[in-house]
Amino acid sequence: MATHRLSEWLPTTRKEVELRGWDELDVILFSGDAYVDHPSFGAAVIGRAIEAAGWRVAIVPQPDWHGDFRDFKKLGRPRLFFGISPGCMDSMVNKYTANRRLRSEDAYSPDGRHDCRPEYPTIVYTKILKDLYPDVPVVLGGIEASMRRLTHYDYWQDRLRPSILYDSGADMIIYGMGERGIVELCALLAAGGTMAEARQLPQTVHIVKSGELPGGRRSDDIVLHSHERCLADKRCEAENYRHIEEESNKVHACRLLQETGNRITVVNPPYPPMSTEELDASFAYPYTRMPHPKYKGKRIPAFEMIKHSVNIHRGCFGGCAFCTISAHQGKFITSRSKESILREVRQVMEQEDFRGYLSDLGGPSANMYGMGGKDRALCERCKRPSCIHPHICRNLDTNPQALLDIYHAVDSIPGIKKSFIGSGVRYDLLLHRSGDADTDAAIDAYTRELVCRHVSGRLKVAPEHTSDEVLRLMRKPSFTQFESFKRIFDHINQKEGLRQQIIPYFISSHPGCSESDMAHLALITKRLDFQLEQVQDFTPTPMTISTEMWYTGYDPYTLQPVRSAKTPQEKLAQRMFFFWYKPEERHKIEHELRRIGLERLIPQLLGRPNTHSPERNEKHQHQGKPRDRQTKPRNVRRRHRGDN
């Protein structure tokens, strides 16, 4: 394994700045995460993008926000601006569970420590910098700011908040994946431009006084209900989010305007999706692919999970109602070239602890690589949030042959013993029949290869629920499709003499879900011989349709009422049905079934003693971390590469 000089990391201290021979910095980034110089960590990606464009940049990871603020002063004043990337996850999701309890560890901090970042670092860091350097612009990025760019519901404070620009006092947000925006901003300011001129940049959010709107009000602007109207009427908040989601997923989006008091929040349309060449360039930056030496001897959990994985594409067209991936990365897939992927695989192989096994060759969804619209002109007129719900779009090319070619190329590299698929698989794409013989044959070949060659004993899939109505609100396929896929999975395993498990993920307390729905979920999964552990309670996170349903009580697309479990007692009453096989839950489940009039299910669900305990038979044990897409993890999965 090659050893790295300290100067190969982006500088984090005055001494490291001097090692590069610099006497001034153009941009200083403050990160809520530990500094891991790897393409799965957003601050590193943004820092390397700025460096590659020729600007002098440093990172201050997890600054101490107490006392004399020396971490905020140690590098002085940047020539252009301060940037804040509070972390790869929303800080509150990272810190607290759905029941608002402290998580067992902070996966992005050394040794999983909880005291390395404040709550809402975007706000805390900005206020400190504005006090110290009031004339220096502060630009926000990362998922915390991106998902809070307009009026949003905050679950941890249980109230509606305005754009995070108001609470923080920052000058601008670059939302979504920010490489292009940050480089263009650097170029504009370095050439003598102003932050007022920067308000014209795509994929940015800023605040102006009423009457000072850049270019005036345009005919195609979408004027959202004001923050005050949303406070007074939850239906207005629900109506807003249909527009917000649709404009996040259009090729040619409109500008969004929202009044708050006597000011207007302006959201400029996003950049077009990156090209393959641009995405390859982002992965080709000179990352050391290691945590900064300051963490020597310390474990950074998120890094340990992704260090032997390779992300092969960006974007997701699944459109799940509870997920922020498309809101942050977009629904259009940008795939890396085969050469770029193979180059990164060889870099992973150089690590001294690599033993021939790639933990994941995937992405936001494992099997969307190379997929997109057959007729791009149709995509340019589309505003559907999902390309596969309520049905798979006829214009979507679902042929996985390009992905099979990647698998074959990676597996043919000497020294690669196995490449596993650790990312979630969309089984509805594997069941789809397009009518094209070549595509359908490639889907069958992909399914066989996936099961036979790329499963590390357990294959992750996410049916999420068994109720068709709850699944409709989630934008997930019918549970019958999961059952069909499981039959195929089991058949291939039996035919090939394999003993592999399918690991299903489920969510309780999603909007529209009742105790009755959970009781039937328990019964259905019991009949399928599952004892569930890969489960989570729904966590409302900013800027998802599910969160808006949960808070407002309305489906933003139909404006029909949607009931949700709100209190801790209601949520626990649903969650306990996952664990029907645990003796300590039996009495509570029986009581709840009687209370909701489902006594007839008691003998079916609880009538027999538990003979398949996790300790006795690992075949029936489906364990792992709770997960949630902008909730934790598939968060820490390799990730959708630094939500930067």
C-alpha positions as CSV (number, residue, x, y, z in Angstrom):
1,M,0.0,0.0,0.0
2,A,1.3,3.4,-1.0
3,T,2.1,5.8,1.9
4,H,0.8,9.4,1.6
5,R,2.5,12.6,2.5
6,L,0.5,15.0,4.7
7,S,0.4,17.5,1.9
8,E,-1.6,15.0,-0.2
9,W,-4.7,15.7,1.9
10,L,-6.5,19.0,1.5
11,P,-5.0,21.2,4.3
12,T,-6.8,21.3,7.6
13,T,-4.4,23.5,9.7
14,R,-2.2,26.5,9.2
15,K,0.9,24.2,9.1
16,E,-0.6,22.1,6.3
17,V,-1.5,25.3,4.4
18,E,2.2,26.4,4.7
19,L,3.3,22.9,3.5
20,R,1.7,23.7,0.2
21,G,3.4,27.1,0.0
22,W,0.2,29.1,0.3
23,D,0.0,32.3,2.1
24,E,-3.8,32.8,1.4
25,L,-6.8,30.6,0.9
26,D,-9.6,31.2,-1.6
27,V,-12.2,29.0,0.1
28,I,-12.4,27.5,3.6
29,L,-14.9,24.6,4.1
30,F,-16.3,23.7,7.4
31,S,-17.5,20.1,7.7
32,G,-19.7,18.5,10.3
33,D,-18.1,15.1,9.4
34,A,-14.6,13.8,10.0
35,Y,-12.4,14.5,7.0
36,V,-12.2,11.3,5.0
37,D,-10.6,12.0,1.6
38,H,-12.8,9.7,-0.4
39,P,-15.4,10.2,-3.1
40,S,-18.2,8.9,-0.8
41,F,-17.7,11.9,1.5
42,G,-19.3,15.2,0.2
43,A,-16.8,17.7,1.8
44,A,-13.9,15.9,0.2
45,V,-15.7,15.9,-3.2
46,I,-16.4,19.6,-3.0
47,G,-12.9,20.4,-1.8
48,R,-11.3,18.4,-4.6
49,A,-13.6,20.0,-7.2
50,I,-12.4,23.5,-6.0
51,E,-8.8,22.4,-6.0
52,A,-9.1,20.9,-9.5
53,A,-10.4,24.2,-10.8
54,G,-7.3,25.9,-9.6
55,W,-8.4,27.5,-6.3
56,R,-6.7,27.2,-2.9
57,V,-9.0,25.4,-0.5
58,A,-8.8,24.0,3.0
59,I,-11.2,21.9,5.2
60,V,-11.9,22.4,8.9
61,P,-13.6,19.2,10.0
62,Q,-15.8,19.1,13.0
63,P,-14.7,22.5,14.5
64,D,-15.2,23.1,18.2
65,W,-18.2,25.4,18.5
66,H,-17.6,26.1,22.2
67,G,-15.4,28.7,23.9
68,D,-13.2,31.0,21.9
69,F,-14.0,29.5,18.5
70,R,-10.3,29.1,17.7
71,D,-11.1,26.5,15.0
72,F,-13.1,29.1,13.2
73,K,-10.3,31.6,13.3
74,K,-7.2,29.4,12.8
75,L,-7.1,29.7,9.0
76,G,-8.2,33.3,8.9
77,R,-10.3,35.0,6.2
78,P,-10.7,33.4,2.8
79,R,-10.4,35.5,-0.3
80,L,-13.8,34.3,-1.8
81,F,-16.1,32.7,0.7
82,F,-16.7,30.2,3.5
83,G,-18.5,27.0,2.6
84,I,-20.4,24.8,5.1
85,S,-21.0,21.1,4.4
86,P,-22.6,19.9,7.7
87,G,-22.3,16.3,6.8
88,C,-23.4,13.4,4.5
89,M,-26.6,13.2,6.6
90,D,-29.0,15.6,8.2
91,S,-27.5,16.2,11.6
92,M,-30.7,15.4,13.4
93,V,-31.3,12.1,11.6
94,N,-27.7,11.2,12.2
95,K,-28.1,11.8,16.0
96,Y,-31.6,10.7,16.9
97,T,-33.9,7.7,16.2
98,A,-37.5,7.9,15.2
99,N,-38.4,8.0,18.9
100,R,-36.0,10.9,19.4
101,R,-33.5,8.8,21.3
102,L,-29.8,9.2,20.9
103,R,-28.3,6.7,18.3
104,S,-25.7,4.3,19.5
105,E,-23.0,6.1,17.5
106,D,-22.3,8.9,15.0
107,A,-21.0,7.0,12.0
108,Y,-19.2,10.0,10.5
109,S,-17.2,10.9,13.7
110,P,-14.0,9.3,15.0
111,D,-14.8,6.3,17.2
112,G,-18.5,7.1,16.6
113,R,-18.4,9.9,19.2
114,H,-21.5,12.0,19.7
115,D,-19.9,15.2,20.9
116,C,-18.0,16.2,17.6
117,R,-20.8,18.2,16.1
118,P,-23.7,20.3,17.3
119,E,-27.3,19.9,16.4
120,Y,-28.0,21.8,13.2
121,P,-24.3,22.6,12.4
122,T,-25.4,24.5,9.3
123,I,-27.0,27.1,11.6
124,V,-24.4,27.0,14.4
125,Y,-21.3,27.3,12.1
126,T,-22.9,30.1,10.0
127,K,-23.7,32.2,13.0
128,I,-20.2,31.9,14.4
129,L,-18.6,32.8,11.1
130,K,-21.0,35.7,10.5
131,D,-20.1,37.1,14.0
132,L,-16.4,36.7,13.3
133,Y,-16.3,37.8,9.7
134,P,-19.5,39.6,8.9
135,D,-18.4,40.8,5.4
136,V,-17.3,37.3,4.1
137,P,-20.0,35.4,2.2
138,V,-21.2,32.0,3.7
139,V,-22.4,29.4,1.2
140,L,-24.3,26.3,2.4
141,G,-24.3,22.9,0.8
142,G,-24.9,19.3,1.8
143,I,-28.1,17.4,2.5
144,E,-29.1,19.4,5.7
145,A,-29.3,22.7,3.8
146,S,-30.5,21.2,0.5
147,M,-33.6,19.6,2.1
148,R,-34.3,22.7,4.2
149,R,-34.2,25.2,1.3
150,L,-37.9,26.1,1.6
151,T,-40.5,26.0,4.3
152,H,-40.3,22.5,5.8
153,Y,-41.5,20.5,8.7
154,D,-38.9,19.8,11.4
155,Y,-39.8,16.6,13.3
156,W,-37.3,17.2,16.1
157,Q,-38.8,20.6,16.9
158,D,-42.3,19.6,15.8
159,R,-42.9,22.7,13.9
160,L,-42.8,24.3,10.5
161,R,-39.6,26.2,9.8
162,P,-38.7,28.7,7.0
163,S,-35.8,28.2,4.6
164,I,-32.6,27.5,6.6
165,L,-31.2,30.7,5.1
166,Y,-33.4,32.6,7.5
167,D,-32.3,30.7,10.6
168,S,-28.6,30.6,9.7
169,G,-28.1,34.1,8.1
170,A,-26.1,32.5,5.3
171,D,-25.9,34.2,1.9
172,M,-26.7,31.2,-0.4
173,I,-27.4,27.5,-0.7
174,I,-26.0,25.4,-3.5
175,Y,-28.4,22.5,-3.3
176,G,-28.1,19.0,-4.5
177,M,-24.8,17.6,-5.8
178,G,-22.7,20.7,-5.8
179,E,-19.5,20.3,-7.8
180,R,-20.6,22.4,-10.8
181,G,-22.2,25.2,-8.8
182,I,-19.3,25.6,-6.4
183,V,-16.7,25.9,-9.2
184,E,-18.9,28.4,-11.1
185,L,-19.3,30.5,-8.0
186,C,-15.5,30.5,-7.4
187,A,-14.9,31.6,-11.0
188,L,-17.5,34.4,-10.8
189,L,-16.2,35.8,-7.5
190,A,-12.5,35.5,-8.5
191,A,-13.2,37.5,-11.6
192,G,-14.6,40.3,-9.5
193,G,-18.3,39.3,-9.5
194,T,-20.5,39.8,-6.5
195,M,-22.8,37.6,-4.5
196,A,-25.7,39.6,-6.0
197,E,-24.6,38.5,-9.4
198,A,-24.2,34.9,-8.2
199,R,-28.0,34.9,-7.6
200,Q,-28.3,34.0,-11.3
201,L,-26.5,30.7,-11.0
202,P,-28.5,27.6,-11.5
203,Q,-29.2,25.2,-8.5
204,T,-28.8,28.0,-5.9
205,V,-31.2,29.4,-3.3
206,H,-31.1,33.0,-2.0
207,I,-33.3,35.5,-0.3
208,V,-34.3,38.9,-1.7
209,K,-36.5,41.7,-0.5
210,S,-39.9,42.0,-2.1
211,G,-39.5,44.2,-5.2
212,E,-35.8,43.2,-5.8
213,L,-36.4,39.9,-7.5
214,P,-33.6,39.3,-10.1
215,G,-35.1,39.8,-13.6
216,G,-38.5,40.5,-12.0
217,R,-41.3,38.0,-11.8
218,R,-41.4,35.7,-14.9
219,S,-44.4,34.2,-16.5
220,D,-43.1,30.6,-15.9
221,D,-42.2,31.2,-12.2
222,I,-44.1,29.0,-9.7
223,V,-45.2,31.1,-6.8
224,L,-45.6,28.8,-3.7
225,H,-47.9,29.6,-0.8
226,S,-46.1,31.9,1.6
227,H,-44.5,30.6,4.8
228,E,-47.2,32.4,6.8
229,R,-50.0,30.7,4.7
230,C,-48.4,27.3,5.4
231,L,-48.3,28.0,9.1
232,A,-52.0,28.9,9.0
233,D,-53.2,26.1,6.7
234,K,-51.5,22.7,6.4
235,R,-53.2,22.1,3.1
236,C,-51.2,24.9,1.6
237,E,-48.0,23.3,2.8
238,A,-49.1,20.0,1.1
239,E,-49.9,21.8,-2.1
240,N,-46.5,23.4,-2.2
241,Y,-44.7,20.1,-2.1
242,R,-46.2,18.7,-5.2
243,H,-44.6,21.6,-7.1
244,I,-41.3,21.4,-5.1
245,E,-40.9,17.7,-6.0
246,E,-41.9,18.0,-9.6
247,E,-39.5,20.8,-10.2
248,S,-36.7,18.8,-8.6
249,N,-37.2,16.1,-11.1
250,K,-37.7,17.9,-14.4
251,V,-35.1,18.4,-17.1
252,H,-36.4,22.0,-17.7
253,A,-37.6,23.2,-14.3
254,C,-39.2,26.4,-13.3
255,R,-38.0,28.9,-10.7
256,L,-39.7,28.6,-7.3
257,L,-40.6,31.7,-5.3
258,Q,-41.9,31.7,-1.7
259,E,-42.6,34.8,0.5
260,T,-41.6,34.8,4.1
261,G,-42.5,38.1,5.7
262,N,-41.4,40.9,3.4
263,R,-38.8,38.8,1.7
264,I,-38.8,36.1,-1.0
265,T,-36.9,32.8,-1.1
266,V,-35.8,32.1,-4.7
267,V,-34.9,28.6,-5.8
268,N,-33.2,28.6,-9.2
269,P,-33.7,25.5,-11.4
270,P,-31.0,22.8,-11.2
271,Y,-28.3,22.1,-13.6
272,P,-28.9,19.4,-16.2
273,P,-27.7,15.9,-15.1
274,M,-23.9,15.4,-15.3
275,S,-22.5,13.7,-18.3
276,T,-20.6,10.5,-17.9
277,E,-17.3,12.4,-18.6
278,E,-18.1,14.9,-15.9
279,L,-18.9,12.2,-13.4
280,D,-15.8,10.3,-14.3
281,A,-13.8,13.5,-13.7
282,S,-15.3,13.8,-10.2
283,F,-14.2,10.3,-9.3
284,A,-10.7,10.9,-10.8
285,Y,-9.7,13.6,-8.3
286,P,-6.5,12.7,-6.4
287,Y,-8.2,11.4,-3.3
288,T,-6.0,9.6,-0.8
289,R,-9.1,7.5,-0.1
290,M,-8.2,7.5,3.6
291,P,-9.2,9.4,6.7
292,H,-6.9,12.3,7.5
293,P,-3.8,11.3,9.6
294,K,-5.2,13.2,12.6
295,Y,-7.5,10.2,13.1
296,K,-4.7,7.7,13.3
297,G,-5.7,4.8,15.5
298,K,-9.4,5.8,15.5
299,R,-12.3,4.1,13.8
300,I,-14.7,6.1,11.5
301,P,-17.6,3.7,11.1
302,A,-18.9,5.1,7.8
303,F,-15.5,4.8,6.2
304,E,-15.1,1.2,7.4
305,M,-18.4,0.4,5.7
306,I,-17.5,1.8,2.3
307,K,-13.7,1.5,2.0
308,H,-13.9,-1.6,-0.2
309,S,-16.9,-0.6,-2.2
310,V,-17.3,1.3,-5.5
311,N,-20.2,3.5,-6.5
312,I,-21.0,3.2,-10.2
313,H,-23.7,5.7,-10.9
314,R,-25.6,8.7,-9.6
315,G,-29.3,9.4,-9.3
316,C,-32.4,7.2,-8.7
317,F,-35.7,7.1,-10.6
318,G,-37.5,5.0,-8.0
319,G,-39.2,8.1,-6.5
320,C,-40.0,6.5,-3.1
321,A,-42.1,8.9,-1.1
322,F,-40.0,8.6,2.0
323,C,-36.6,9.0,0.3
324,T,-34.5,12.1,-0.4
325,I,-32.2,10.6,-3.0
326,S,-34.0,12.0,-6.1
327,A,-34.5,15.4,-4.3
328,H,-30.8,15.6,-3.8
329,Q,-29.2,13.7,-6.7
330,G,-32.1,13.8,-9.2
331,K,-34.1,11.0,-10.9
332,F,-32.0,10.9,-14.0
333,I,-29.2,8.3,-14.0
334,T,-25.6,9.3,-14.8
335,S,-23.4,6.3,-15.1
336,R,-19.7,6.1,-14.9
337,S,-17.7,4.7,-17.7
338,K,-16.3,1.2,-17.5
339,E,-12.8,2.6,-17.5
340,S,-13.5,4.9,-14.5
341,I,-15.0,2.1,-12.5
342,L,-12.2,-0.4,-13.2
343,R,-9.6,2.3,-12.3
344,E,-11.3,2.8,-8.9
345,V,-11.5,-1.0,-8.3
346,R,-7.8,-1.2,-8.8
347,Q,-7.3,1.6,-6.3
348,V,-9.4,-0.3,-3.7
349,M,-7.2,-3.4,-4.4
350,E,-4.1,-1.4,-3.4
351,Q,-5.4,-1.1,0.2
352,E,-3.3,-3.2,2.6
353,D,-6.4,-4.8,4.2
354,F,-8.1,-5.7,0.9
355,R,-8.5,-9.5,0.6
356,G,-10.1,-9.8,-2.8
357,Y,-13.7,-9.0,-1.9
358,L,-15.5,-5.8,-3.0
359,S,-18.2,-5.2,-0.4
360,D,-20.4,-3.4,-2.9
361,L,-20.4,-2.6,-6.6
362,G,-23.6,-0.5,-6.6
363,G,-25.2,2.9,-6.1
364,P,-28.4,4.5,-4.8
365,S,-30.2,1.5,-6.3
366,A,-28.0,-1.4,-7.3
367,N,-29.5,-2.2,-10.7
368,M,-30.2,1.2,-12.4
369,Y,-26.8,1.5,-14.0
370,G,-27.0,2.6,-17.6
371,M,-30.8,3.0,-17.6
372,G,-32.7,6.0,-18.9
373,G,-35.3,7.1,-21.4
374,K,-35.2,5.6,-24.9
375,D,-36.6,8.9,-26.3
376,R,-34.9,11.7,-24.4
377,A,-37.3,14.2,-25.8
378,L,-40.1,12.5,-23.9
379,C,-38.1,12.7,-20.7
380,E,-37.7,16.4,-21.3
381,R,-41.4,16.9,-21.1
382,C,-42.0,14.5,-18.1
383,K,-42.6,15.6,-14.6
384,R,-43.4,12.2,-13.0
385,P,-41.4,11.8,-9.8
386,S,-40.9,8.1,-10.5
387,C,-40.1,6.3,-13.7
388,I,-41.4,3.0,-12.2
389,H,-44.4,3.8,-10.1
390,P,-47.3,3.3,-10.4
391,H,-46.0,1.4,-13.4
392,I,-42.7,1.1,-15.3
393,C,-42.6,3.8,-18.0
394,R,-42.8,2.4,-21.5
395,N,-40.1,4.8,-22.5
396,L,-37.6,3.5,-19.9
397,D,-34.8,1.3,-21.2
398,T,-34.6,-1.5,-18.5
399,N,-31.9,-3.5,-20.2
400,P,-29.2,-4.4,-17.6
401,Q,-26.7,-5.6,-20.2
402,A,-24.4,-2.7,-19.6
403,L,-24.4,-3.5,-15.9
404,L,-23.6,-7.2,-16.6
405,D,-20.7,-6.0,-18.7
406,I,-19.4,-4.1,-15.7
407,Y,-19.7,-7.1,-13.4
408,H,-17.9,-9.3,-15.9
409,A,-15.1,-6.7,-16.4
410,V,-14.6,-6.3,-12.6
411,D,-14.7,-10.0,-11.9
412,S,-12.1,-10.7,-14.6
413,I,-9.5,-8.5,-12.8
414,P,-6.8,-10.8,-11.3
415,G,-7.0,-10.5,-7.5
416,I,-10.8,-10.0,-7.4
417,K,-12.3,-13.0,-5.8
418,K,-15.8,-11.7,-5.5
419,S,-17.7,-8.5,-6.1
420,F,-20.8,-8.3,-3.9
421,I,-23.9,-6.2,-4.4
422,G,-24.5,-4.5,-1.0
423,S,-26.9,-1.8,-2.3
424,G,-30.6,-2.4,-2.4
425,V,-32.0,-4.1,-5.5
426,R,-35.2,-3.0,-7.2
427,Y,-36.8,-6.4,-7.8
428,D,-39.7,-4.8,-9.8
429,L,-37.1,-4.0,-12.5
430,L,-36.1,-7.7,-12.5
431,L,-39.7,-8.9,-12.9
432,H,-40.6,-6.4,-15.7
433,R,-41.2,-7.7,-19.2
434,S,-40.6,-5.1,-21.8
435,G,-41.7,-7.1,-24.8
436,D,-38.2,-6.8,-26.2
437,A,-36.6,-10.2,-26.4
438,D,-33.0,-9.0,-25.9
439,T,-34.0,-6.9,-22.9
440,D,-36.0,-9.7,-21.3
441,A,-33.2,-12.2,-21.8
442,A,-30.7,-9.8,-20.3
443,I,-33.0,-9.3,-17.2
444,D,-33.2,-13.1,-16.7
445,A,-29.4,-13.4,-17.1
446,Y,-28.8,-10.5,-14.7
447,T,-31.1,-12.1,-12.1
448,R,-29.3,-15.4,-12.3
449,E,-25.9,-13.8,-12.1
450,L,-26.9,-11.5,-9.2
451,V,-28.1,-14.5,-7.1
452,C,-25.3,-16.9,-8.1
453,R,-22.3,-14.6,-8.0
454,H,-22.9,-11.4,-6.2
455,V,-24.7,-12.2,-3.0
456,S,-22.7,-12.4,0.2
457,G,-25.1,-14.9,1.7
458,R,-27.8,-12.3,2.1
459,L,-29.5,-10.2,-0.6
460,K,-31.1,-6.9,0.5
461,V,-34.4,-5.9,-0.9
462,A,-37.0,-3.4,0.3
463,P,-40.7,-4.4,0.0
464,E,-41.3,-1.9,2.9
465,H,-44.8,-3.1,3.6
466,T,-47.5,-5.7,2.7
467,S,-50.6,-3.4,2.4
468,D,-51.3,-2.3,-1.2
469,E,-52.7,1.1,0.1
470,V,-49.7,1.8,2.2
471,L,-47.4,0.8,-0.7
472,R,-49.3,3.1,-3.0
473,L,-48.6,6.0,-0.7
474,M,-44.9,4.9,-0.4
475,R,-44.7,4.6,-4.2
476,K,-43.6,1.0,-3.9
477,P,-44.8,-2.1,-5.9
478,S,-47.4,-4.5,-4.6
479,F,-46.1,-7.1,-2.1
480,T,-47.1,-9.8,-4.6
481,Q,-44.1,-8.7,-6.6
482,F,-41.8,-9.4,-3.7
483,E,-43.4,-12.8,-3.3
484,S,-42.8,-13.5,-7.0
485,F,-39.2,-12.4,-6.7
486,K,-38.7,-14.5,-3.6
487,R,-39.9,-17.6,-5.5
488,I,-37.4,-16.9,-8.3
489,F,-34.6,-16.3,-5.7
490,D,-35.4,-19.5,-3.9
491,H,-35.6,-21.5,-7.1
492,I,-32.2,-20.3,-8.3
493,N,-30.7,-21.1,-4.9
494,Q,-32.2,-24.6,-4.9
495,K,-31.1,-25.3,-8.5
496,E,-27.5,-24.1,-7.8
497,G,-27.2,-25.7,-4.4
498,L,-26.8,-22.4,-2.6
499,R,-28.0,-21.6,0.9
500,Q,-28.6,-17.8,0.7
501,Q,-31.1,-15.6,2.4
502,I,-33.2,-12.8,1.1
503,I,-33.3,-9.8,3.6
504,P,-36.4,-7.7,3.4
505,Y,-36.7,-4.2,4.9
506,F,-40.0,-3.0,6.3
507,I,-41.3,0.3,7.7
508,S,-43.9,0.8,10.4
509,S,-46.0,4.0,11.1
510,H,-45.7,5.3,7.5
511,P,-48.5,7.7,6.7
512,G,-51.7,5.7,5.9
513,C,-50.5,2.7,7.9
514,S,-52.7,1.4,10.7
515,E,-52.3,-1.2,13.5
516,S,-54.5,-3.5,11.4
517,D,-52.0,-3.2,8.4
518,M,-49.2,-4.1,10.7
519,A,-51.0,-7.1,12.2
520,H,-51.5,-8.4,8.6
521,L,-47.9,-7.6,7.8
522,A,-46.8,-9.8,10.7
523,L,-49.1,-12.6,9.7
524,I,-48.0,-12.5,6.0
525,T,-44.3,-12.4,6.8
526,K,-44.7,-15.2,9.4
527,R,-46.3,-17.4,6.7
528,L,-43.2,-16.6,4.5
529,D,-41.0,-17.9,7.4
530,F,-39.4,-14.5,8.2
531,Q,-38.5,-13.3,11.6
532,L,-37.9,-9.6,10.9
533,E,-35.0,-7.5,12.3
534,Q,-34.2,-5.2,9.4
535,V,-37.0,-2.8,10.3
536,Q,-37.5,0.8,11.2
537,D,-40.1,3.2,12.4
538,F,-40.9,5.9,9.9
539,T,-38.9,9.1,10.6
540,P,-40.2,12.3,9.1
541,T,-37.3,14.0,7.4
542,P,-37.3,17.4,5.6
543,M,-38.5,17.5,2.0
544,T,-40.0,14.1,1.5
545,I,-43.6,13.6,0.3
546,S,-44.1,11.1,3.2
547,T,-43.1,13.7,5.7
548,E,-45.6,16.2,4.2
549,M,-48.3,13.6,4.4
550,W,-47.4,12.9,8.0
551,Y,-47.3,16.5,9.1
552,T,-50.2,18.0,7.0
553,G,-52.5,15.0,6.9
554,Y,-52.9,15.3,3.1
555,D,-51.5,13.5,0.1
556,P,-49.8,16.4,-1.8
557,Y,-50.8,14.9,-5.1
558,T,-54.5,14.2,-4.5
559,L,-55.1,16.4,-1.4
560,Q,-57.0,13.5,0.1
561,P,-56.8,13.0,3.9
562,V,-54.1,10.6,5.1
563,R,-54.0,9.4,8.7
564,S,-50.7,8.8,10.5
565,A,-49.5,7.4,13.8
566,K,-48.2,10.4,15.6
567,T,-47.7,9.7,19.3
568,P,-45.0,7.4,20.7
569,Q,-47.7,5.1,21.9
570,E,-49.3,4.8,18.5
571,K,-45.9,4.3,16.8
572,L,-44.9,1.6,19.3
573,A,-48.2,-0.1,18.9
574,Q,-47.4,-0.6,15.2
575,R,-43.7,-1.4,15.6
576,M,-44.2,-4.3,18.1
577,F,-46.0,-6.4,15.4
578,F,-42.6,-6.8,13.7
579,F,-41.6,-8.9,16.7
580,W,-44.5,-11.3,17.1
581,Y,-41.9,-14.1,17.7
582,K,-40.5,-12.5,20.9
583,P,-42.0,-13.8,24.1
584,E,-41.9,-10.3,25.7
585,E,-44.1,-8.9,23.0
586,R,-46.8,-11.6,23.0
587,H,-49.1,-10.2,25.7
588,K,-49.0,-6.6,24.2
589,I,-49.7,-7.9,20.7
590,E,-52.6,-10.1,21.9
591,H,-54.1,-7.1,23.8
592,E,-53.8,-4.8,20.7
593,L,-55.4,-7.4,18.4
594,R,-58.4,-7.6,20.8
595,R,-58.5,-3.8,21.0
596,I,-58.7,-3.3,17.2
597,G,-61.2,-6.2,16.7
598,L,-58.8,-8.7,15.1
599,E,-59.1,-11.5,17.7
600,R,-59.3,-14.0,14.9
601,L,-55.7,-13.4,14.1
602,I,-54.4,-14.3,17.6
603,P,-54.2,-18.1,17.0
604,Q,-52.7,-17.6,13.6
605,L,-50.0,-15.2,14.7
606,L,-49.4,-16.3,18.3
607,G,-51.0,-19.7,18.6
608,R,-47.8,-21.7,18.2
609,P,-44.7,-21.5,20.3
610,N,-41.7,-19.9,18.7
611,T,-39.6,-22.8,17.2
612,H,-37.4,-20.7,14.9
613,S,-35.6,-18.4,17.3
614,P,-32.6,-16.5,15.9
615,E,-30.3,-18.4,18.3
616,R,-31.5,-21.8,17.1
617,N,-31.6,-21.4,13.4
618,E,-29.7,-18.7,11.5
619,K,-31.7,-19.5,8.4
620,H,-34.6,-17.6,9.9
621,Q,-32.5,-14.8,11.3
622,H,-32.6,-11.5,9.4
623,Q,-30.6,-9.1,11.4
624,G,-28.8,-5.8,10.8
625,K,-29.0,-2.1,11.4
626,P,-32.2,-0.2,11.3
627,R,-32.2,1.9,8.1
628,D,-33.8,4.7,6.5
629,R,-32.9,6.5,3.3
630,Q,-32.2,10.0,4.5
631,T,-32.7,8.5,7.8
632,K,-30.1,6.1,8.9
633,P,-28.6,4.0,7.0
634,R,-28.8,2.9,4.0
635,N,-27.3,6.1,4.8
636,V,-23.9,4.9,5.6
637,R,-24.0,2.5,2.7
638,R,-21.4,3.3,0.2
639,R,-23.2,5.9,-0.6
640,H,-24.8,7.8,-3.0
641,R,-21.5,9.2,-2.9
642,G,-21.1,12.1,-0.8
643,D,-24.3,13.9,-0.8
644,N,-22.2,17.0,-1.3
